[in-house]
Amino acid sequence: GGLVAAPPRLHQDTEPMLNYIIRRLLWAVVLFIGVTLITYVLFFLLPADPARLAAGKSATAEDVARVSHQLGLDRPVHEQYVLFLKRLVVDHSLGRSYANRRSVNEMVGEAIPVTAALVVGGAILWMLIALPIGILSALKPRSLIDRGAMIFILIGISAPVVWIGLLLQYFVGFRWGLTPNAGYCDVIDPPVGASCGGPADWAYHMILPWLTFAILFAASYARMIRANVMDTLGEDYVRTARAKGAPENVVIRRHVLRNALLPVVTMLGLDIGVALGGAIFTEAIFNLPGLGRLALNSVLNLDLPTMQGVIVFATLTIILLNLVVDLIYAWIDPRIRLA
């Protein structure tokens, strides 16, 4: 008849979460190996010979064979891939470029700040564009604002990023002369003899790339925000708040926007990783020395180490962002841990 102490809930609560984290980490490892392995296989299916490209146009067959041996290209594909993983995990090295023999770690490290500035600045700008458009069009359906927003969404979703960038480059940069057409300025430590540098020049040269990047995503986010706000306006708790006499601005701010924008924040974390792919075209248009241009040059030069370096960084970034979003979801909704 004595009281029996209840078992501690800490173990019961943390065990499903730990199991969920372990599953997600294992899946991240499998995904990383799959992406890098597919890159290796596709690289060696190409008809061109990277050793001949690295040796030069005037190289003899002996020169090509020597370069192939130096680069390890005469080994079987599986051996090269195992060496790549060993070098990455043990030495934390991505190897050296086939094209210029520079450290890939250094090349990727120099390009990351440019791409990060483009993606983060573009994300901030696309949210500043999408939020007012999506919210106002939802609050005033079938109005002139809503119809204008629908036209913007249709154009933004349908138009290729290259077309958007070239239009902005022609009108804003060339015809009106409001911004530079292309180029990049270092924000902190410009090289000696550089024509520009510092925060002001850096931001001035990034306006068009940010705007191009923002339009690419702002349209889809405006559509999502509009749909979420309109769905939330029909919820029972919104009608209840209005029935109790709460002011409309309080209802919109506390009840509608707070709930409607939660999925948007989650999607933002995922899309920042996806946006790395869109950076390739934007950087090519505006001649930005970021990961996109580095990846494009590595493909043109059949430079596998550099190509893998960009893919490793992009894959790890996307995996990390997905993992963070998954963990946030699991913390908010414990049912996900048991799925």
C-alpha positions in Angstrom: 0.0 0.0 0.0 3.0 2.4 0.0 3.5 5.1 -2.6 5.6 4.0 -5.5 7.9 6.7 -6.9 7.3 7.5 -10.5 10.2 6.8 -12.8 12.1 9.9 -13.9 10.8 11.4 -17.1 14.1 12.8 -18.2 15.3 9.4 -19.6 11.9 8.8 -21.2 12.0 12.2 -22.9 15.6 12.3 -24.0 15.9 8.7 -25.4 13.6 9.2 -28.4 15.3 12.5 -29.1 18.8 10.9 -29.0 17.6 8.0 -31.2 16.2 10.6 -33.7 19.5 12.6 -33.7 21.5 9.4 -34.3 19.3 8.4 -37.2 19.6 11.8 -38.8 23.4 11.8 -38.4 23.7 8.4 -39.9 21.5 9.5 -42.8 23.7 12.6 -43.2 26.8 10.4 -43.5 25.1 8.1 -46.1 24.0 11.2 -48.1 27.5 12.7 -48.0 29.1 9.5 -49.3 26.4 9.1 -52.0 26.8 12.6 -53.3 30.6 12.6 -53.4 30.8 9.0 -54.8 28.3 9.9 -57.7 30.5 13.0 -58.5 33.6 10.7 -58.8 31.8 8.2 -61.0 30.4 10.9 -63.3 33.8 12.6 -63.5 35.4 9.4 -64.8 32.6 8.8 -67.3 33.5 12.0 -69.1 35.3 11.4 -72.5 38.0 14.1 -71.9 41.3 13.4 -70.2 42.1 15.7 -67.3 45.8 14.6 -67.3 46.2 15.9 -70.9 44.5 19.2 -70.0 46.8 19.5 -67.0 49.9 18.6 -69.0 49.2 21.3 -71.7 48.5 21.2 -75.4 52.1 20.5 -76.5 52.6 17.6 -74.1 53.8 14.3 -75.4 52.2 10.9 -74.5 55.0 10.4 -72.0 54.3 13.8 -70.4 50.6 12.9 -70.1 51.4 9.6 -68.5 53.8 11.2 -66.0 51.2 13.8 -65.1 48.5 11.1 -64.8 50.7 9.2 -62.4 51.5 12.3 -60.3 47.9 13.2 -60.0 46.9 9.6 -59.2 44.6 9.4 -62.2 46.1 6.1 -63.3 44.7 4.3 -60.2 41.3 2.6 -60.2 38.3 4.9 -59.3 37.5 3.2 -56.0 41.1 3.6 -54.8 41.1 7.3 -55.7 37.8 7.7 -53.8 39.1 6.0 -50.7 42.2 8.2 -50.8 39.9 11.2 -51.1 37.9 10.2 -48.0 41.1 9.4 -46.1 42.7 12.8 -47.0 39.4 14.6 -46.1 38.8 12.9 -42.7 42.4 12.4 -41.5 44.2 15.3 -43.0 41.2 17.7 -43.4 42.5 18.4 -46.9 40.7 18.5 -50.2 43.9 18.1 -52.2 45.4 20.3 -54.8 43.9 21.7 -58.0 44.7 19.8 -61.2 44.7 23.2 -63.1 47.1 25.3 -61.0 48.3 23.0 -58.2 47.0 25.4 -55.5 45.5 24.0 -52.3 41.8 23.5 -52.8 41.2 24.4 -49.1 42.6 27.8 -49.8 40.6 28.3 -53.0 37.4 27.3 -51.4 38.2 29.4 -48.4 38.6 32.4 -50.5 35.4 31.9 -52.4 33.1 31.1 -49.4 32.8 34.7 -48.1 31.7 35.9 -51.5 29.0 33.3 -51.9 28.0 33.7 -48.2 27.6 37.4 -48.7 25.5 36.8 -51.8 23.2 34.2 -50.3 22.7 35.9 -46.9 22.3 39.4 -48.4 19.9 38.0 -51.0 17.9 36.1 -48.3 17.5 39.3 -46.3 16.4 41.2 -49.3 14.0 38.6 -50.6 12.3 38.5 -47.2 12.0 42.3 -47.1 10.3 42.1 -50.5 8.2 39.0 -49.9 6.8 39.9 -46.5 4.9 43.1 -47.3 3.8 41.8 -50.7 2.5 38.5 -49.3 0.9 40.0 -46.2 -0.8 42.9 -48.0 -2.1 40.8 -50.8 -3.6 38.3 -48.3 -5.2 41.1 -46.2 -6.7 42.7 -49.3 -7.7 39.8 -51.6 -8.8 40.7 -55.2 -7.6 44.3 -54.7 -5.2 46.2 -57.0 -2.4 45.3 -54.6 -3.3 41.6 -54.8 -3.5 41.6 -58.6 -0.1 43.4 -58.8 1.4 40.8 -56.4 0.1 38.0 -58.5 1.8 39.5 -61.6 5.1 39.8 -59.7 4.8 36.2 -58.4 4.1 34.9 -61.9 7.0 36.7 -63.4 9.4 35.9 -60.5 8.5 32.2 -60.6 8.6 31.8 -64.4 11.7 34.0 -65.3 15.1 32.4 -65.4 17.7 33.9 -63.1 20.0 34.6 -66.0 17.3 36.6 -67.8 16.6 38.6 -64.6 20.2 39.3 -64.1 20.9 40.4 -67.6 17.8 42.7 -67.6 18.9 44.4 -64.4 22.5 44.6 -65.7 21.3 46.3 -68.9 18.8 48.8 -67.5 20.1 49.5 -64.0 23.8 49.2 -64.6 24.2 50.2 -68.3 21.3 52.4 -69.4 20.7 54.3 -66.1 24.2 53.9 -64.6 23.0 53.5 -61.1 25.2 50.5 -60.2 28.3 48.7 -61.5 27.5 46.1 -64.2 29.9 43.5 -62.7 32.9 42.9 -60.5 33.6 42.5 -56.8 35.3 44.6 -54.1 36.8 43.2 -50.9 35.0 44.4 -47.9 37.9 44.3 -45.3 41.3 43.9 -46.8 41.5 44.8 -50.5 44.7 43.8 -52.3 47.3 46.4 -53.0 46.5 48.3 -56.2 42.8 47.4 -56.2 40.5 49.9 -57.9 38.0 49.6 -55.1 37.6 48.3 -51.5 35.9 48.8 -48.2 32.3 48.3 -47.0 30.8 51.1 -49.2 32.3 49.8 -52.5 31.5 46.2 -51.5 27.8 46.9 -50.9 27.7 49.1 -54.1 28.9 46.3 -56.2 26.6 43.7 -54.5 23.4 45.6 -55.1 22.5 44.0 -58.5 23.6 40.5 -57.5 21.5 40.7 -54.3 18.5 42.0 -56.2 18.8 39.3 -58.9 19.1 36.6 -56.2 16.2 38.1 -54.2 13.8 38.2 -57.1 14.5 34.5 -57.8 13.1 33.6 -54.3 10.9 36.6 -53.3 8.1 35.6 -55.7 7.7 32.0 -54.3 8.0 33.3 -50.7 5.3 36.0 -51.4 3.0 33.3 -52.7 3.7 31.1 -49.6 3.2 34.0 -47.2 -0.1 35.0 -48.9 -1.4 31.5 -48.7 -0.4 31.0 -45.1 -1.9 34.3 -43.9 -5.2 33.7 -45.8 -5.4 30.2 -44.2 -4.7 31.5 -40.7 -7.3 34.3 -41.1 -9.9 31.5 -41.3 -8.9 29.8 -38.1 -11.2 29.6 -35.1 -8.8 31.4 -32.7 -8.7 34.4 -35.0 -12.5 34.6 -35.2 -12.6 34.2 -31.4 -10.1 37.0 -30.9 -12.2 39.3 -33.1 -15.4 38.3 -31.4 -13.9 39.3 -28.0 -13.3 42.8 -29.4 -9.6 42.7 -29.9 -8.3 45.5 -32.2 -7.6 44.3 -35.8 -3.9 45.3 -35.7 -3.5 43.1 -32.5 -5.3 40.2 -34.1 -3.1 40.4 -37.2 0.1 40.9 -35.3 -0.3 38.4 -32.4 -2.5 35.7 -33.9 -2.2 35.8 -37.6 1.4 36.7 -38.4 2.9 34.8 -35.5 1.4 31.5 -36.7 1.4 32.1 -40.4 5.1 32.9 -40.6 6.4 29.9 -38.6 6.5 27.6 -41.8 8.2 30.5 -43.6 11.1 30.6 -41.1 11.5 26.9 -41.4 11.6 27.0 -45.2 14.1 29.9 -45.1 16.6 27.6 -43.3 16.2 25.0 -46.0 16.2 27.4 -49.0 19.5 29.1 -47.9 21.2 25.8 -48.5 19.3 25.3 -51.8 20.3 28.8 -52.8 23.9 27.8 -53.1 22.9 26.2 -56.4 21.4 29.4 -57.7 24.6 31.3 -56.8 26.4 29.6 -59.7 24.4 31.6 -62.3 24.3 34.9 -60.4 28.1 34.8 -59.8 28.7 34.0 -63.5 26.6 37.0 -64.7 28.2 39.5 -62.4 31.7 38.0 -62.4 31.8 37.3 -58.6 34.8 35.2 -57.4 32.6 32.9 -55.3 31.9 29.2 -55.2 29.7 29.3 -58.2 32.4 30.6 -60.5 34.9 28.3 -58.9 32.6 25.3 -59.6 32.0 26.4 -63.2 35.7 26.8 -63.9 36.5 23.4 -62.3 34.0 21.7 -64.6 35.4 23.4 -67.7 38.9 22.4 -66.7 38.0 18.9 -65.5 39.5 19.8 -62.2 38.1 17.1 -59.9 39.7 18.2 -56.6 38.3 21.7 -56.9 34.9 20.3 -58.1 34.8 18.0 -55.1 35.8 20.8 -52.7 32.8 22.9 -53.8 30.5 19.9 -53.6 31.8 18.9 -50.2 31.2 22.4 -48.8 27.7 22.7 -50.4 26.7 19.2 -49.3 27.8 19.7 -45.7 26.0 23.1 -45.6 22.7 21.6 -46.9 23.0 18.6 -44.6 23.7 20.8 -41.6 20.8 23.2 -42.4 18.5 20.2 -42.9 19.6 18.7 -39.6 19.1 21.9 -37.7 15.6 22.3 -39.2 14.8 18.6 -38.4 15.9 19.0 -34.8 13.8 22.2 -34.4 10.8 20.3 -35.8 11.4 17.4 -33.5 11.7 19.7 -30.5 8.5 21.5 -31.4 6.5 18.4 -32.3 7.6 15.2 -30.4 5.6 13.0 -32.7 8.2 13.5 -35.4 10.8 11.7 -33.2 8.8 8.5 -33.4 8.3 8.6 -37.2 
